[in-house]
Amino acid sequence: MERGRGIDDNEPGPVHIGPPVDRYGFIKQNASNSSAAEGLAKSREARSVRKWRKMIGVGGSDWKHYVRRKPHVVKRRIRKGIPDCLRGLVWQLISGSRDLLLMNPGVYEQLVIYETSASELDIIRDISRTFPTHVFFQQRHGPGQRSLYNVLKAYSVFDRAVGYVQGMGFLAGLLLLYMSEEDAFWLLVALLKGAVHAPMEGLYQVGLPLVQQYLSQFEHLVREQLPKLGEHFSREMINPSMYASQWFITVFSYSFPFPLALRIWDVFLFEIHLPFEKLIHALRNFPEDAMNPNILLPMAYSIKVSRSLSESKIEYDKKHGKAKATIEE
């Protein structure tokens, strides 16, 4: 530094060059990329964005009307993938969380600021483990970690019976990458409490009853669709709880490459009334070159398992006494 030279407020400071990140904000494991492929993908997404903007209207004003008029068009476009810049808004429209937000003004702020939770220490302990390679969540006590804490704490107060379970952090973290804290909170509520579909809170209730049901149904599917693999697992005494529990607890948000997880969530939110385990068979048995969502998801769509899942759920309910309890009531 030259003697007598002061600091010029207008002079740019040193530029910090961090590790390279992908388009979603995750630190790249390798620096290689294909500019040609990225350019083509951006061109396709631009065309898709124009179609989607016409479909949903300003702020989502035309969404419900369009879904009623052309449900098959909506389904087809969602299966192709929601444009990333519109994903947060569309997820809110699909899940019914936008309506919950409008009906409950000020509730989120009340939960975050004025309420206390018995799970606060557990949440703080787990925050740094949620998407640790994403730049938004890496900084200790940074904006990402604070937002994640607020959403999880608010939900643990909103539903004290469920409180907080570790896998919930990945759901909240995924949502926070696409929307504000308050929006993410109400989408979490919409999913777990069931704003427009069956509630998913059983994924996190004591004993994880919904996880247990899904694991049982998944094991049934493996035996039906891949009998040789099912027999091999039996011989080796391997059961789905050893490798698939995390899939369900995090709703695929952590277990798979992020672009694939997003595409699964697009379909999952829109087609949640269907058993989402239909995706699992393909996800468990894909070749390495099938990690591309455009290859993998059509494979999943082609598997027809709805009837089998319904039958296996009936068997599961009978085995665990749910049918008897329903009759007695």
Salt bridges, closest charged atoms under 4 A:
GLU11 OE1 - ARG5 NH2 2.99
GLU45 OE2 - ARG23 NH2 3.41
ASP84 OD1 - ARG87 NH1 2.65
ASP99 OD2 - LYS64 NZ 3.14
GLU115 OE1 - ARG160 NH2 3.73
ASP122 OD1 - ARG125 NH1 3.29
ASP126 OD1 - ARG125 NE 3.01
ASP126 OD1 - ARG129 NH1 3.20
ASP159 OD2 - LYS193 NZ 2.85
GLU201 OE1 - LYS193 NZ 2.82
GLU219 OE2 - ARG223 NH2 3.65
GLU224 OE2 - HIS220 NE2 3.99
ASP266 OD2 - ARG87 NH2 2.77
GLU271 OE2 - ARG79 NE 2.90
ASP317 OD2 - LYS313 NZ 2.92
